[in-house]
Amino acid sequence: MAFIPVADKATVSGRVRLTEIPAAELAVTVHHGAISELDQTYGALGTFVAEQEIGVRGPIRENYVVSSSDASPEPTYHTEVCWPVFRTRGDRI
């Protein structure tokens, strides 16, 4: 599922459908590099979440901060990988 944030209700057509992604507590890491290596970033974050035993059900999110067309002629991406977790303490870390 790909998403584009919108401020108001959007008009959709074809295979596109509107879905609300609920707010969530997230463990976040940033991938810098080729999209073909994004799985390594997922693996590192998934390992951290599993080792801390903080994972919860919900969609994993990707926020594309900079795409290859914005960054340079090289296939470089800056992508936030956001994994849903539950808060284990009251203050933010």
C-alpha positions in Angstrom: 0.0 0.0 0.0 1.4 3.4 -0.9 0.0 6.5 0.7 0.0 10.3 0.1 -1.0 12.4 3.0 -4.0 14.7 2.3 -5.5 17.6 4.4 -9.0 17.1 3.1 -11.1 14.3 1.7 -9.7 13.5 -1.7 -11.5 12.4 -4.9 -10.5 8.9 -6.0 -11.0 6.9 -9.2 -9.9 3.6 -10.7 -8.2 1.2 -8.4 -7.3 4.0 -5.9 -9.1 3.9 -2.6 -9.1 6.1 0.4 -7.8 4.6 3.7 -7.2 6.3 7.0 -3.9 5.2 8.6 -4.4 5.6 12.4 -1.9 7.5 14.6 0.7 5.2 16.2 3.8 5.0 18.3 6.6 4.2 15.9 10.2 3.0 16.0 11.9 4.9 13.1 15.1 4.5 11.3 16.3 6.2 8.1 17.5 4.4 5.0 20.1 6.2 2.9 21.0 4.5 -0.3 19.7 2.4 -3.2 16.1 1.1 -3.0 17.5 -2.4 -3.7 19.1 -2.2 -0.2 16.0 -1.1 1.7 15.5 -4.6 2.9 18.7 -4.3 5.1 17.2 -1.3 6.8 13.9 -3.2 7.4 15.9 -6.1 8.8 17.9 -3.9 11.2 14.8 -2.2 12.5 12.8 -5.4 12.7 15.6 -7.0 14.7 15.6 -4.1 17.1 11.9 -4.2 17.6 11.9 -8.0 18.1 14.8 -7.9 20.6 13.0 -5.2 22.6 9.7 -7.2 22.3 7.8 -3.9 21.6 6.2 -4.7 18.2 2.5 -4.4 17.7 0.1 -5.1 14.8 -0.3 -2.4 12.3 1.1 -1.2 9.0 4.8 -0.5 8.6 5.2 2.9 7.0 7.7 4.3 4.6 8.1 8.0 4.3 10.1 9.0 1.2 12.0 12.1 2.4 14.2 12.4 -0.7 13.8 10.3 -3.9 16.4 9.6 -6.5 15.1 12.3 -8.8 15.4 14.9 -6.0 18.8 13.8 -4.7 21.1 13.2 -7.6 21.5 11.2 -10.8 22.6 8.2 -8.7 19.8 6.0 -7.3 19.9 7.3 -3.8 17.0 7.5 -1.4 16.4 8.8 2.0 13.5 6.8 3.4 12.1 6.7 6.9 11.0 3.2 7.8 8.4 3.4 10.7 7.5 0.2 12.6 4.5 0.2 15.0 5.5 -0.3 18.7 3.9 0.2 22.1 5.3 2.7 24.5 7.3 1.0 27.3 7.7 4.1 29.4 6.1 7.5 29.9 8.8 9.8 28.6 10.0 10.0 25.0 13.5 8.7 24.1 
